[in-house]
Amino acid sequence: MIETGIPKLDEYLEGIPPGKSLVFSVEPGVEESDVGIHVLHHNLEKGKKGIYVVSESSPKNVVRKFADFNWDVKRYENLTIVDGYSSLVGAPTEEKYVVEEPHDIRSYEDALLEILEKNGGQEGVIVFDSLSNLLDMCGEREALEGIERINKDAGSFGFATIYNFIAWPYKEALLYRIKRTF
């Protein structure tokens, strides 16, 4: 089981089974990525594999977020960062795994599948910094179809997936589909 590291939530959920996904939804103005970072850190501390997918800010912000909590990101050999931001803004990156076409959900799928296939069967967690950003960049329908495929692939490799989501004023039909997907 994948734990969130948030005692009351873990008590309620009794952990997240590998292959399942979870959305942390917040209202605009609330910093959502801290929850995902916390879950990621908790699982890295337990020796699990962690993959963090950035699409809304530089991968360097992941390092800063860890530092904000006095965690040294360099300690975690089991951490992989997937950079879906740098190609979007035309910036150079130091990350090994880069989403070449950040407006295409399949580019995210390709990068993640490559990592999962090299993982060697270790259980872990994938955290997306922003489901909202993926919906806006890749198109709502395409993004959710891709997310369903990502969740299925992640599950077949023993990973749980976690998405941070800002509940902007999307159409009710989209919010319903998000709830159904997760």
The 8 nearest C-alpha neighbors of each residue, nearest first, counted from 0:
[[1, 16, 14, 15, 17, 2, 13, 122],
 [0, 2, 15, 14, 16, 3, 17, 159],
 [3, 1, 14, 4, 9, 15, 0, 42],
 [2, 4, 38, 5, 9, 1, 41, 14],
 [3, 5, 2, 41, 6, 38, 9, 37],
 [4, 6, 3, 8, 7, 9, 2, 38],
 [7, 5, 9, 8, 4, 10, 3, 11],
 [8, 6, 10, 9, 5, 11, 12, 4],
 [7, 9, 11, 10, 5, 6, 12, 3],
 [10, 8, 12, 13, 6, 14, 11, 7],
 [11, 9, 7, 13, 8, 12, 6, 14],
 [10, 12, 8, 9, 13, 7, 14, 6],
 [13, 11, 9, 14, 10, 8, 15, 7],
 [14, 12, 9, 10, 11, 15, 2, 8],
 [15, 13, 2, 12, 9, 1, 0, 16],
 [14, 16, 1, 0, 2, 17, 19, 12],
 [15, 17, 0, 19, 1, 18, 14, 159],
 [18, 16, 159, 158, 157, 19, 154, 0],
 [154, 17, 19, 159, 158, 157, 16, 153],
 [20, 18, 159, 17, 16, 15, 160, 154],
 [21, 19, 160, 159, 161, 181, 150, 18],
 [20, 22, 161, 181, 162, 160, 23, 19],
 [23, 21, 162, 161, 163, 24, 164, 20],
 [22, 24, 163, 164, 162, 25, 21, 31],
 [25, 23, 164, 165, 22, 163, 166, 26],
 [26, 24, 165, 166, 29, 164, 31, 27],
 [25, 27, 166, 165, 29, 28, 167, 24],
 [28, 26, 29, 165, 167, 166, 25, 30],
 [27, 29, 26, 30, 25, 165, 31, 167],
 [28, 30, 27, 31, 26, 25, 165, 32],
 [31, 29, 32, 28, 33, 25, 27, 34],
 [32, 30, 33, 29, 163, 34, 25, 164],
 [31, 33, 35, 34, 128, 30, 163, 36],
 [34, 32, 36, 35, 31, 37, 30, 64],
 [35, 33, 37, 32, 36, 31, 38, 23],
 [34, 36, 38, 32, 37, 33, 126, 39],
 [35, 37, 39, 33, 34, 38, 40, 32],
 [36, 38, 34, 40, 35, 39, 33, 41],
 [39, 37, 3, 41, 35, 40, 36, 4],
 [38, 40, 36, 42, 37, 41, 35, 49],
 [41, 39, 43, 37, 42, 38, 36, 44],
 [40, 42, 38, 44, 39, 4, 43, 37],
 [43, 41, 45, 44, 39, 47, 40, 38],
 [42, 44, 40, 46, 47, 45, 41, 49],
 [43, 45, 41, 42, 46, 40, 47, 75],
 [44, 46, 42, 43, 47, 41, 40, 48],
 [47, 45, 43, 44, 42, 48, 77, 75],
 [48, 46, 123, 43, 42, 45, 122, 49],
 [47, 49, 123, 77, 78, 43, 122, 124],
 [50, 48, 78, 124, 123, 125, 77, 39],
 [49, 51, 125, 79, 80, 78, 126, 124],
 [50, 52, 80, 126, 125, 127, 81, 79],
 [53, 51, 81, 127, 80, 128, 126, 82],
 [54, 52, 82, 128, 83, 55, 81, 84],
 [53, 55, 83, 84, 56, 52, 128, 129],
 [54, 56, 53, 84, 132, 129, 128, 57],
 [57, 55, 84, 54, 53, 58, 60, 59],
 [56, 58, 59, 60, 84, 85, 53, 55],
 [59, 57, 60, 61, 82, 53, 56, 80],
 [60, 58, 57, 62, 61, 63, 56, 64],
 [59, 61, 63, 58, 62, 57, 64, 56],
 [62, 60, 64, 59, 63, 58, 65, 57],
 [61, 63, 59, 65, 60, 64, 72, 66],
 [64, 62, 60, 66, 61, 65, 67, 59],
 [65, 63, 61, 67, 66, 62, 60, 68],
 [64, 66, 70, 62, 63, 67, 68, 72],
 [65, 67, 69, 63, 70, 68, 64, 71],
 [68, 66, 64, 65, 69, 63, 70, 62],
 [67, 69, 66, 65, 70, 64, 71, 63],
 [70, 68, 66, 67, 65, 71, 64, 72],
 [71, 69, 65, 66, 68, 72, 67, 40],
 [72, 70, 73, 74, 66, 65, 69, 62],
 [71, 73, 74, 75, 62, 70, 65, 66],
 [72, 74, 71, 75, 76, 62, 78, 70],
 [75, 73, 72, 71, 76, 70, 77, 78],
 [76, 74, 77, 73, 78, 72, 43, 71],
 [75, 77, 78, 74, 73, 79, 48, 72],
 [78, 76, 48, 75, 49, 79, 43, 47],
 [79, 77, 49, 76, 75, 50, 48, 80],
 [80, 78, 50, 49, 51, 81, 77, 76],
 [79, 81, 51, 50, 52, 82, 78, 94],
 [80, 82, 52, 96, 97, 51, 53, 83],
 [83, 81, 97, 53, 84, 98, 80, 96],
 [84, 82, 54, 98, 53, 101, 97, 85],
 [83, 85, 54, 87, 82, 86, 56, 57],
 [84, 86, 90, 87, 88, 89, 92, 83],
 [87, 85, 89, 88, 84, 99, 90, 83],
 [86, 88, 84, 85, 89, 101, 83, 100],
 [87, 89, 85, 86, 90, 84, 91, 57],
 [90, 88, 86, 87, 85, 91, 84, 92],
 [89, 91, 85, 88, 86, 92, 87, 84],
 [92, 90, 85, 89, 93, 86, 88, 94],
 [93, 91, 94, 85, 90, 82, 97, 58],
 [92, 94, 95, 91, 58, 96, 82, 97],
 [95, 93, 96, 92, 82, 97, 80, 81],
 [94, 96, 97, 93, 81, 80, 82, 92],
 [97, 95, 81, 94, 82, 110, 98, 80],
 [96, 98, 82, 81, 99, 83, 95, 94],
 [97, 99, 83, 106, 100, 107, 101, 82],
 [98, 100, 97, 86, 101, 106, 83, 87],
 [99, 101, 102, 103, 98, 106, 86, 87],
 [102, 100, 103, 83, 98, 87, 99, 106],
 [103, 101, 137, 136, 100, 104, 133, 87],
 [104, 102, 105, 137, 101, 100, 106, 107],
 [105, 103, 107, 106, 142, 145, 137, 108],
 [104, 106, 108, 107, 103, 109, 145, 100],
 [107, 105, 109, 104, 108, 98, 103, 100],
 [108, 106, 104, 105, 110, 109, 98, 111],
 [107, 109, 105, 111, 106, 110, 112, 149],
 [110, 108, 106, 112, 107, 111, 105, 113],
 [111, 109, 107, 113, 108, 112, 96, 106],
 [112, 110, 114, 108, 113, 109, 115, 107],
 [111, 113, 115, 109, 114, 110, 108, 116],
 [112, 114, 110, 116, 111, 115, 109, 117],
 [115, 113, 111, 117, 112, 116, 118, 110],
 [114, 116, 112, 118, 117, 113, 111, 156],
 [115, 117, 113, 114, 118, 112, 119, 156],
 [118, 116, 114, 115, 119, 113, 120, 112],
 [119, 117, 115, 116, 120, 114, 121, 48],
 [118, 120, 117, 121, 116, 115, 156, 122],
 [119, 121, 118, 156, 122, 157, 115, 116],
 [120, 122, 119, 118, 123, 48, 47, 157],
 [123, 121, 157, 158, 47, 48, 120, 124],
 [124, 122, 48, 158, 47, 49, 121, 159],
 [123, 125, 159, 158, 49, 160, 50, 126],
 [124, 126, 50, 160, 51, 49, 161, 159],
 [127, 125, 161, 51, 162, 160, 35, 52],
 [128, 126, 52, 162, 129, 51, 161, 163],
 [127, 129, 53, 163, 32, 52, 126, 162],
 [130, 128, 163, 131, 132, 127, 164, 162],
 [129, 131, 164, 133, 132, 162, 163, 134],
 [132, 130, 134, 129, 164, 133, 165, 135],
 [131, 133, 135, 129, 134, 130, 136, 55],
 [134, 132, 130, 136, 135, 131, 137, 142],
 [135, 133, 139, 131, 138, 132, 142, 137],
 [134, 136, 132, 133, 138, 137, 131, 139],
 [137, 135, 102, 133, 134, 138, 132, 101],
 [138, 136, 102, 103, 142, 134, 133, 104],
 [139, 137, 134, 141, 135, 142, 140, 136],
 [138, 140, 134, 142, 141, 143, 135, 137],
 [141, 139, 143, 142, 138, 144, 134, 137],
 [140, 142, 144, 138, 143, 139, 145, 137],
 [141, 143, 145, 139, 134, 144, 140, 137],
 [144, 142, 146, 145, 140, 141, 147, 139],
 [143, 145, 141, 147, 146, 142, 140, 148],
 [146, 144, 142, 148, 143, 147, 104, 141],
 [145, 147, 143, 149, 148, 144, 150, 142],
 [146, 148, 150, 144, 145, 149, 143, 151],
 [149, 147, 145, 151, 146, 150, 152, 144],
 [150, 148, 146, 152, 151, 147, 153, 108],
 [151, 149, 153, 147, 148, 152, 146, 154],
 [150, 152, 148, 154, 149, 153, 147, 155],
 [153, 151, 149, 155, 154, 150, 148, 156],
 [154, 152, 158, 150, 156, 155, 151, 149],
 [18, 155, 153, 157, 158, 151, 156, 152],
 [154, 156, 152, 153, 157, 151, 18, 158],
 [155, 157, 154, 153, 158, 120, 115, 152],
 [158, 156, 17, 122, 154, 155, 18, 153],
 [159, 157, 123, 17, 153, 154, 124, 18],
 [158, 160, 17, 124, 18, 19, 20, 154],
 [161, 159, 20, 125, 124, 126, 21, 150],
 [162, 160, 126, 21, 20, 22, 125, 127],
 [161, 163, 22, 127, 130, 126, 23, 164],
 [162, 164, 23, 129, 128, 130, 22, 31],
 [165, 163, 24, 130, 131, 129, 23, 166],
 [164, 166, 25, 26, 24, 167, 27, 131],
 [167, 165, 26, 25, 164, 24, 168, 27],
 [166, 168, 169, 165, 27, 26, 131, 164],
 [169, 167, 166, 170, 171, 27, 174, 165],
 [170, 168, 167, 171, 173, 174, 166, 172],
 [169, 171, 172, 173, 174, 168, 175, 167],
 [170, 172, 174, 173, 175, 169, 168, 176],
 [173, 171, 175, 170, 174, 176, 169, 177],
 [172, 174, 176, 175, 171, 170, 177, 169],
 [175, 173, 177, 171, 176, 172, 178, 170],
 [176, 174, 172, 178, 173, 177, 171, 179],
 [175, 177, 179, 173, 178, 174, 180, 172],
 [176, 178, 180, 174, 179, 175, 173, 181],
 [179, 177, 175, 181, 176, 180, 174, 173],
 [178, 180, 176, 177, 181, 175, 174, 173],
 [181, 179, 177, 178, 176, 147, 143, 146],
 [180, 178, 179, 20, 21, 177, 22, 19]]
